[in-house]
Amino acid sequence: MVATWIFGLGLIYIDGSQRLGWAFLQTPWMISKLAGIVFLTTWHHVLGAARKKYVAGTNTRTARFWKMTNELPFIAAIIMVVAVTTEFGS
């Protein structure tokens, strides 16, 4: 994940400084994409903490909760893909 963040920030820097200018960071599709990336990273860490609780035997969540929250990354990915492919707001 660290390498993905480094390479992604590098690509943003290259696009901002050499190709597109920094205004592309203010477009609605880019804001939604960046928000989705931050959400997925946060969700990854939340699940890591939940796994530690599960291993320790202090899990208080039901199976239904985990089945429902399993869909959150999928929904976020769909929103990000639609945002980037349509570039809405540009």
CNS distance restraints for C-alpha pairs under 8 A (distance, minus, plus):
assign (resid   1 and name CA) (resid   5 and name CA) 6.32 0.50 0.50
assign (resid   2 and name CA) (resid   6 and name CA) 6.23 0.50 0.50
assign (resid   3 and name CA) (resid   7 and name CA) 6.08 0.50 0.50
assign (resid   4 and name CA) (resid   8 and name CA) 5.88 0.50 0.50
assign (resid   5 and name CA) (resid   9 and name CA) 6.02 0.50 0.50
assign (resid   6 and name CA) (resid  10 and name CA) 6.10 0.50 0.50
assign (resid   7 and name CA) (resid  11 and name CA) 6.20 0.50 0.50
assign (resid   8 and name CA) (resid  12 and name CA) 6.30 0.50 0.50
assign (resid   9 and name CA) (resid  13 and name CA) 6.14 0.50 0.50
assign (resid  10 and name CA) (resid  14 and name CA) 6.21 0.50 0.50
assign (resid  11 and name CA) (resid  15 and name CA) 6.09 0.50 0.50
assign (resid  12 and name CA) (resid  16 and name CA) 5.91 0.50 0.50
assign (resid  13 and name CA) (resid  17 and name CA) 5.89 0.50 0.50
assign (resid  14 and name CA) (resid  18 and name CA) 5.62 0.50 0.50
assign (resid  14 and name CA) (resid  19 and name CA) 6.94 0.50 0.50
assign (resid  15 and name CA) (resid  19 and name CA) 4.80 0.50 0.50
assign (resid  15 and name CA) (resid  20 and name CA) 5.44 0.50 0.50
assign (resid  15 and name CA) (resid  21 and name CA) 6.75 0.50 0.50
assign (resid  15 and name CA) (resid  22 and name CA) 7.82 0.50 0.50
assign (resid  16 and name CA) (resid  20 and name CA) 5.53 0.50 0.50
assign (resid  16 and name CA) (resid  21 and name CA) 4.40 0.50 0.50
assign (resid  16 and name CA) (resid  22 and name CA) 4.50 0.50 0.50
assign (resid  16 and name CA) (resid  23 and name CA) 7.76 0.50 0.50
assign (resid  16 and name CA) (resid  24 and name CA) 7.48 0.50 0.50
assign (resid  17 and name CA) (resid  21 and name CA) 5.73 0.50 0.50
assign (resid  17 and name CA) (resid  22 and name CA) 6.90 0.50 0.50
assign (resid  20 and name CA) (resid  24 and name CA) 6.74 0.50 0.50
assign (resid  22 and name CA) (resid  26 and name CA) 7.99 0.50 0.50
assign (resid  23 and name CA) (resid  27 and name CA) 7.31 0.50 0.50
assign (resid  24 and name CA) (resid  30 and name CA) 7.14 0.50 0.50
assign (resid  25 and name CA) (resid  30 and name CA) 5.85 0.50 0.50
assign (resid  25 and name CA) (resid  31 and name CA) 6.74 0.50 0.50
assign (resid  26 and name CA) (resid  30 and name CA) 6.86 0.50 0.50
assign (resid  26 and name CA) (resid  31 and name CA) 6.51 0.50 0.50
assign (resid  27 and name CA) (resid  31 and name CA) 6.31 0.50 0.50
assign (resid  27 and name CA) (resid  89 and name CA) 6.38 0.50 0.50
assign (resid  27 and name CA) (resid  90 and name CA) 6.24 0.50 0.50
assign (resid  28 and name CA) (resid  32 and name CA) 6.16 0.50 0.50
assign (resid  28 and name CA) (resid  87 and name CA) 7.95 0.50 0.50
assign (resid  28 and name CA) (resid  88 and name CA) 6.73 0.50 0.50
assign (resid  28 and name CA) (resid  89 and name CA) 5.47 0.50 0.50
assign (resid  28 and name CA) (resid  90 and name CA) 7.41 0.50 0.50
assign (resid  29 and name CA) (resid  33 and name CA) 6.14 0.50 0.50
assign (resid  29 and name CA) (resid  83 and name CA) 4.98 0.50 0.50
assign (resid  29 and name CA) (resid  84 and name CA) 6.01 0.50 0.50
assign (resid  29 and name CA) (resid  87 and name CA) 5.36 0.50 0.50
assign (resid  29 and name CA) (resid  88 and name CA) 5.65 0.50 0.50
assign (resid  29 and name CA) (resid  89 and name CA) 6.57 0.50 0.50
assign (resid  29 and name CA) (resid  90 and name CA) 7.74 0.50 0.50
assign (resid  30 and name CA) (resid  34 and name CA) 6.06 0.50 0.50
assign (resid  30 and name CA) (resid  83 and name CA) 7.66 0.50 0.50
assign (resid  30 and name CA) (resid  84 and name CA) 7.25 0.50 0.50
assign (resid  30 and name CA) (resid  87 and name CA) 7.94 0.50 0.50
assign (resid  31 and name CA) (resid  35 and name CA) 6.04 0.50 0.50
assign (resid  32 and name CA) (resid  36 and name CA) 6.07 0.50 0.50
assign (resid  32 and name CA) (resid  80 and name CA) 6.72 0.50 0.50
assign (resid  32 and name CA) (resid  83 and name CA) 6.98 0.50 0.50
assign (resid  33 and name CA) (resid  37 and name CA) 6.26 0.50 0.50
assign (resid  33 and name CA) (resid  80 and name CA) 5.10 0.50 0.50
assign (resid  33 and name CA) (resid  83 and name CA) 6.86 0.50 0.50
assign (resid  33 and name CA) (resid  84 and name CA) 7.13 0.50 0.50
assign (resid  34 and name CA) (resid  38 and name CA) 6.22 0.50 0.50
assign (resid  35 and name CA) (resid  39 and name CA) 6.08 0.50 0.50
assign (resid  36 and name CA) (resid  40 and name CA) 6.11 0.50 0.50
assign (resid  36 and name CA) (resid  76 and name CA) 5.96 0.50 0.50
assign (resid  36 and name CA) (resid  77 and name CA) 7.39 0.50 0.50
assign (resid  36 and name CA) (resid  79 and name CA) 7.98 0.50 0.50
assign (resid  36 and name CA) (resid  80 and name CA) 6.43 0.50 0.50
assign (resid  37 and name CA) (resid  41 and name CA) 6.19 0.50 0.50
assign (resid  38 and name CA) (resid  42 and name CA) 6.10 0.50 0.50
assign (resid  39 and name CA) (resid  43 and name CA) 5.97 0.50 0.50
assign (resid  40 and name CA) (resid  44 and name CA) 6.08 0.50 0.50
assign (resid  40 and name CA) (resid  73 and name CA) 6.48 0.50 0.50
assign (resid  40 and name CA) (resid  76 and name CA) 7.66 0.50 0.50
assign (resid  41 and name CA) (resid  45 and name CA) 6.55 0.50 0.50
assign (resid  42 and name CA) (resid  46 and name CA) 6.22 0.50 0.50
assign (resid  43 and name CA) (resid  47 and name CA) 6.12 0.50 0.50
assign (resid  43 and name CA) (resid  73 and name CA) 7.99 0.50 0.50
assign (resid  44 and name CA) (resid  48 and name CA) 6.25 0.50 0.50
assign (resid  45 and name CA) (resid  49 and name CA) 6.31 0.50 0.50
assign (resid  46 and name CA) (resid  50 and name CA) 6.23 0.50 0.50
assign (resid  47 and name CA) (resid  51 and name CA) 6.01 0.50 0.50
assign (resid  48 and name CA) (resid  52 and name CA) 6.48 0.50 0.50
assign (resid  49 and name CA) (resid  53 and name CA) 6.50 0.50 0.50
assign (resid  50 and name CA) (resid  54 and name CA) 6.15 0.50 0.50
assign (resid  50 and name CA) (resid  59 and name CA) 7.41 0.50 0.50
assign (resid  51 and name CA) (resid  55 and name CA) 6.14 0.50 0.50
assign (resid  52 and name CA) (resid  56 and name CA) 6.16 0.50 0.50
assign (resid  53 and name CA) (resid  57 and name CA) 6.17 0.50 0.50
assign (resid  53 and name CA) (resid  58 and name CA) 5.18 0.50 0.50
assign (resid  53 and name CA) (resid  59 and name CA) 5.43 0.50 0.50
assign (resid  54 and name CA) (resid  58 and name CA) 5.86 0.50 0.50
assign (resid  54 and name CA) (resid  59 and name CA) 4.76 0.50 0.50
assign (resid  61 and name CA) (resid  65 and name CA) 6.26 0.50 0.50
assign (resid  61 and name CA) (resid  66 and name CA) 7.31 0.50 0.50
assign (resid  62 and name CA) (resid  66 and name CA) 6.70 0.50 0.50
assign (resid  63 and name CA) (resid  67 and name CA) 6.22 0.50 0.50
assign (resid  64 and name CA) (resid  68 and name CA) 6.15 0.50 0.50
assign (resid  65 and name CA) (resid  69 and name CA) 6.16 0.50 0.50
assign (resid  66 and name CA) (resid  70 and name CA) 5.96 0.50 0.50
assign (resid  67 and name CA) (resid  71 and name CA) 7.38 0.50 0.50
assign (resid  68 and name CA) (resid  72 and name CA) 7.76 0.50 0.50
assign (resid  70 and name CA) (resid  74 and name CA) 7.76 0.50 0.50
assign (resid  71 and name CA) (resid  75 and name CA) 6.26 0.50 0.50
assign (resid  72 and name CA) (resid  76 and name CA) 6.19 0.50 0.50
assign (resid  73 and name CA) (resid  77 and name CA) 6.03 0.50 0.50
assign (resid  74 and name CA) (resid  78 and name CA) 6.25 0.50 0.50
assign (resid  75 and name CA) (resid  79 and name CA) 6.28 0.50 0.50
assign (resid  76 and name CA) (resid  80 and name CA) 6.20 0.50 0.50
assign (resid  77 and name CA) (resid  81 and name CA) 6.09 0.50 0.50
assign (resid  78 and name CA) (resid  82 and name CA) 6.16 0.50 0.50
assign (resid  79 and name CA) (resid  83 and name CA) 6.03 0.50 0.50
assign (resid  80 and name CA) (resid  84 and name CA) 6.13 0.50 0.50
assign (resid  81 and name CA) (resid  85 and name CA) 6.01 0.50 0.50
assign (resid  82 and name CA) (resid  86 and name CA) 5.94 0.50 0.50
assign (resid  82 and name CA) (resid  87 and name CA) 7.91 0.50 0.50
assign (resid  83 and name CA) (resid  87 and name CA) 5.48 0.50 0.50
assign (resid  83 and name CA) (resid  88 and name CA) 6.24 0.50 0.50
assign (resid  84 and name CA) (resid  88 and name CA) 7.80 0.50 0.50
